[in-house]
Amino acid sequence: MTFHSHPDLLDADASVATSSGEQNVFVSNYYCASNSSTLSPNSARGQQFAALTSAVKKLSELPSYHSLYVDPEVCVRATDLLGLLSAQTDVDPPRLFPQDEETLALTWTQGRFIRMLSIDEDDLSLVDLDKKSQHRCLHELPADHSAANLLPALGVLPKVSTAG
């Protein structure tokens, strides 16, 4: 996966630190790496996005006192976003990172950088973190969060349609 807005980010896949060992186990159970750029119900990439969607739904079904519980409205936004990413881009499936009950993050790692898209009930935020220096770059996202504006802001290109 290459973030098109950051051509200097070239390799993929490293662990994302979580705030507790329990979360780390949960994240690793539902993350699968893939370089496949196709999505069909039986493709590895399709199955990975389906597993992520299922994991997000399970977070909202946990008891509210559970450390991994995430508000159902946040989970709906996250599953909608996962659907957009899986259907309209070739981006690899992200890692899932429950930050707290009101925020869920999708993360991608490339070399020494982590890109984190935080999703809460009312907003989205996008941060790139340099793992080595710990410098953060907060990106401005379009207010309307439409697919046409959001995908380029995330640094991913929509799939090219072959229909004509």
LUMVEX-8471 format. One record per atom (N, C-alpha, C): z, x, y. Coordinates in steps of 0.05 Angstrom, whole numbers, padded with zeros to 5 digits, always signed. Example, Ala and Ser with C-alpha at 12.3 -4.5 7.8 and 13.67 -1.06 7.14 Angstrom:
BEGIN
+00156+00264-00114
+00156+00246-00090
+00156+00264-00066
+00142+00257-00045
+00143+00273-00021
+00157+00258+00001
This chain:
BEGIN
+00000+00017-00023
+00000+00000+00000
+00000+00018+00024
-00016+00011+00044
-00016+00025+00069
-00012+00006+00092
+00007+00012+00109
+00011-00005+00133
-00011+00004+00153
-00029-00014+00159
-00052-00007+00175
-00045+00001+00203
-00022-00008+00213
-00015-00001+00240
-00001+00027+00241
+00005+00038+00218
+00018+00064+00216
+00003+00081+00195
-00019+00093+00202
-00035+00108+00183
-00021+00133+00173
+00001+00142+00185
+00015+00165+00176
+00034+00159+00153
+00037+00133+00146
+00054+00125+00124
+00037+00123+00099
+00039+00142+00081
+00020+00143+00059
+00031+00138+00031
+00054+00149+00023
+00062+00143-00004
+00081+00119-00005
+00083+00109-00029
+00099+00085-00033
+00122+00090-00052
+00141+00072-00050
+00162+00069-00070
+00185+00088-00069
+00207+00079-00059
+00233+00092-00060
+00254+00070-00059
+00278+00076-00065
+00299+00056-00066
+00308+00049-00038
+00314+00024-00034
+00325+00014-00009
+00355+00012-00014
+00371+00024+00004
+00400+00022+00002
+00409-00006+00008
+00428-00015-00008
+00440-00041-00003
+00469-00037+00003
+00482-00058+00013
+00509-00055+00022
+00530-00056-00001
+00521-00064-00025
+00539-00064-00048
+00524-00059-00074
+00537-00049-00093
+00525-00044-00119
+00514-00070-00131
+00528-00092-00127
+00520-00118-00138
+00492-00125-00127
+00488-00122-00101
+00462-00128-00090
+00441-00110-00101
+00448-00085-00104
+00428-00065-00114
+00418-00073-00142
+00436-00082-00159
+00428-00092-00185
+00410-00116-00183
+00417-00135-00166
+00401-00159-00162
+00373-00152-00153
+00372-00134-00133
+00346-00127-00122
+00329-00113-00143
+00340-00095-00158
+00324-00081-00178
+00315-00099-00200
+00330-00121-00206
+00321-00139-00227
+00297-00155-00219
+00292-00158-00193
+00269-00175-00184
+00247-00160-00170
+00249-00134-00169
+00228-00119-00156
+00210-00106-00176
+00184-00109-00173
+00165-00096-00190
+00144-00083-00172
+00138-00058-00177
+00117-00044-00161
+00090-00050-00172
+00070-00052-00155
+00043-00056-00164
+00023-00047-00143
+00001-00037-00152
-00020-00030-00133
-00044-00049-00136
-00040-00070-00152
-00061-00090-00157
-00066-00105-00131
-00092-00109-00125
-00098-00123-00100
-00109-00151-00106
-00107-00160-00132
-00116-00187-00138
-00092-00205-00143
-00096-00230-00139
-00075-00249-00144
-00087-00272-00160
-00078-00275-00184
-00084-00298-00200
-00059-00305-00215
-00058-00329-00226
-00033-00336-00240
-00024-00317-00261
-00043-00304-00274
-00036-00286-00296
-00037-00256-00288
-00043-00250-00263
-00044-00222-00255
-00015-00211-00252
-00012-00185-00255
+00014-00173-00252
+00025-00178-00224
+00007-00176-00204
+00015-00180-00176
+00024-00209-00172
+00009-00228-00184
+00017-00256-00182
+00044-00262-00194
+00049-00250-00217
+00074-00253-00231
+00097-00241-00215
+00092-00218-00202
+00112-00205-00185
+00120-00223-00161
+00100-00234-00148
+00106-00252-00126
+00120-00277-00135
+00112-00287-00159
+00126-00311-00170
+00155-00304-00176
+00160-00280-00187
+00188-00272-00193
+00204-00269-00167
+00192-00259-00146
+00206-00257-00121
+00212-00284-00110
+00193-00303-00111
+00198-00330-00101
+00220-00343-00117
+00220-00339-00143
+00241-00350-00160
+00269-00338-00153
+00269-00312-00148
+00294-00299-00140
+00305-00310-00114
+00287-00314-00095
+00295-00325-00069
+00307-00353-00072
+00295-00369-00089
+00305-00396-00093
+00333-00395-00107
+00336-00376-00125
+00362-00373-00139
+00384-00365-00119
+00377-00349-00099
+00397-00341-00079
+00409-00366-00065
+00392-00386-00059
+00401-00410-00046
+00417-00428-00064
+00414-00425-00090
+00428-00442-00109
+00456-00431-00117
+00462-00406-00109
+00488-00395-00114
+00509-00410-00099
+00534-00409-00108
+00556-00421-00093
+00558-00408-00065
+00565-00423-00045
+00565-00412-00017
+00585-00389-00014
+00604-00387-00031
+00624-00365-00028
+00614-00339-00042
+00591-00340-00056
+00581-00317-00070
+00569-00297-00050
+00573-00271-00055
+00564-00250-00037
+00534-00249-00033
+00519-00261-00052
+00489-00260-00050
+00477-00287-00041
+00494-00306-00035
+00485-00332-00026
+00469-00329+00000
+00446-00344+00001
+00430-00345+00026
+00424-00374+00032
+00427-00382+00057
+00422-00409+00066
+00395-00420+00056
+00394-00444+00045
+00369-00455+00035
+00346-00455+00055
+00351-00461+00080
+00330-00461+00100
+00318-00433+00104
+00334-00412+00102
+00324-00385+00104
+00307-00379+00079
+00316-00389+00056
+00300-00384+00032
+00273-00398+00032
+00272-00422+00044
+00246-00436+00047
+00227-00420+00064
+00237-00409+00087
+00221-00393+00104
+00211-00368+00089
+00229-00356+00073
+00222-00332+00058
+00201-00338+00037
+00204-00360+00023
+00184-00366+00002
+00157-00373+00015
+00157-00386+00038
+00132-00391+00052
+00119-00365+00060
+00134-00346+00070
+00123-00320+00078
+00113-00304+00054
+00127-00305+00031
+00118-00292+00007
+00091-00304-00002
+00089-00331+00000
+00064-00344-00007
+00041-00335+00011
+00046-00332+00037
+00026-00323+00056
+00018-00294+00049
+00037-00277+00044
+00031-00249+00037
+00016-00246+00011
+00023-00262-00008
+00010-00260-00034
-00018-00271-00034
-00022-00293-00020
-00048-00307-00020
-00068-00295+00000
-00058-00285+00023
-00077-00277+00044
-00079-00247+00049
-00064-00231+00034
-00065-00202+00038
-00066-00188+00011
-00070-00162+00012
-00069-00145-00012
-00043-00129-00012
-00024-00135+00005
+00001-00120+00007
+00016-00122-00020
+00029-00100-00027
+00045-00100-00052
+00069-00118-00048
+00079-00128-00070
+00104-00145-00068
+00127-00128-00056
+00142-00141-00038
+00164-00126-00026
+00189-00125-00044
+00209-00111-00035
+00235-00113-00047
+00250-00135-00032
+00269-00147-00045
+00285-00168-00034
+00313-00157-00027
+00322-00163-00003
+00348-00152+00006
+00363-00174+00021
+00382-00187+00007
+00399-00207+00021
+00418-00193+00040
+00415-00197+00066
+00432-00183+00085
+00459-00198+00089
+00458-00224+00091
+00482-00241+00092
+00472-00269+00087
+00489-00289+00089
+00481-00316+00082
+00460-00328+00101
+00457-00316+00124
+00438-00327+00143
+00413-00309+00147
+00411-00287+00132
+00388-00269+00136
+00380-00257+00109
+00354-00258+00104
+00342-00246+00081
+00321-00227+00090
+00319-00203+00078
+00299-00184+00086
+00280-00178+00063
+00255-00174+00071
+00235-00164+00053
+00229-00135+00062
+00229-00116+00043
+00225-00088+00050
+00203-00076+00034
+00190-00057+00047
+00169-00040+00035
+00176-00012+00042
+00172+00007+00024
+00177+00035+00029
+00151+00050+00027
+00146+00068+00046
+00124+00085+00046
+00133+00113+00055
+00133+00131+00037
+00142+00158+00044
+00170+00158+00054
+00173+00168+00078
+00200+00169+00090
+00207+00145+00107
+00190+00125+00107
+00194+00101+00124
+00200+00076+00107
+00217+00060+00117
+00223+00033+00106
+00215+00013+00127
+00199-00006+00119
+00192-00029+00137
+00208-00052+00127
+00223-00065+00146
+00240-00087+00138
+00234-00111+00156
+00226-00133+00143
+00221-00158+00156
+00246-00176+00151
+00262-00181+00171
+00286-00197+00168
+00279-00226+00176
+00288-00244+00158
+00281-00272+00161
+00308-00288+00164
+00310-00302+00186
+00333-00321+00188
+00322-00348+00195
+00340-00367+00199
+00331-00395+00202
+00313-00399+00226
+00317-00384+00248
+00302-00388+00272
+00283-00366+00280
+00285-00342+00268
+00270-00320+00278
+00262-00301+00256
+00243-00284+00262
+00235-00261+00245
+00238-00236+00262
+00246-00214+00249
+00246-00188+00263
+00235-00167+00245
+00221-00148+00256
+00208-00127+00241
+00218-00100+00252
+00228-00083+00233
+00238-00057+00240
+00227-00037+00221
+00218-00014+00231
+00212+00009+00215
+00234+00029+00218
+00244+00040+00195
+00265+00059+00195
+00256+00085+00182
+00260+00107+00197
+00254+00134+00186
+00279+00141+00170
+00276+00143+00144
+00299+00149+00126
+00312+00176+00133
+00296+00195+00141
+00306+00222+00146
+00322+00224+00172
+00310+00214+00194
+00323+00216+00220
+00340+00192+00227
+00336+00170+00212
+00350+00144+00217
+00341+00131+00244
+00319+00141+00255
+00308+00128+00279
+00295+00101+00271
+00299+00082+00288
+00288+00055+00283
+00268+00048+00305
+00247+00034+00296
+00227+00024+00314
+00226-00007+00311
+00235-00021+00331
+00234-00050+00330
+00207-00059+00340
+00193-00076+00325
+00167-00086+00333
+00169-00114+00345
+00153-00119+00364
+00150-00145+00377
+00133-00163+00358
+00144-00186+00351
+00129-00205+00335
+00120-00229+00352
+00097-00241+00346
+00088-00264+00361
+00108-00287+00358
+00112-00301+00380
+00132-00323+00380
+00125-00345+00361
+00099-00351+00358
+00091-00374+00341
+00091-00368+00311
+00092-00343+00303
+00093-00335+00275
+00070-00346+00259
+00047-00352+00272
+00024-00362+00257
+00012-00339+00241
-00001-00346+00219
-00012-00325+00201
-00031-00307+00216
-00048-00319+00234
-00067-00303+00248
-00054-00282+00266
-00031-00287+00276
-00016-00268+00293
+00004-00251+00277
+00016-00263+00257
+00037-00249+00243
+00027-00227+00225
+00005-00231+00211
-00005-00211+00192
-00012-00184+00207
-00027-00185+00229
-00032-00160+00243
-00006-00147+00254
+00013-00163+00262
+00038-00152+00273
+00053-00138+00250
+00051-00148+00226
+00064-00135+00203
+00049-00110+00194
+00025-00107+00204
+00010-00083+00197
-00006-00086+00172
-00011-00111+00164
-00028-00116+00140
-00052-00131+00148
-00074-00126+00134
-00099-00140+00140
-00103-00163+00121
-00113-00185+00131
-00119-00208+00113
-00141-00200+00094
-00141-00213+00071
-00163-00208+00051
-00189-00217+00064
-00210-00203+00056
-00237-00210+00066
-00247-00232+00047
-00255-00254+00059
-00266-00276+00043
-00294-00270+00034
-00300-00276+00009
-00327-00272-00001
-00342-00298-00002
-00330-00320+00006
-00343-00346+00006
-00363-00346+00030
-00384-00359+00026
-00402-00360+00049
-00420-00382+00050
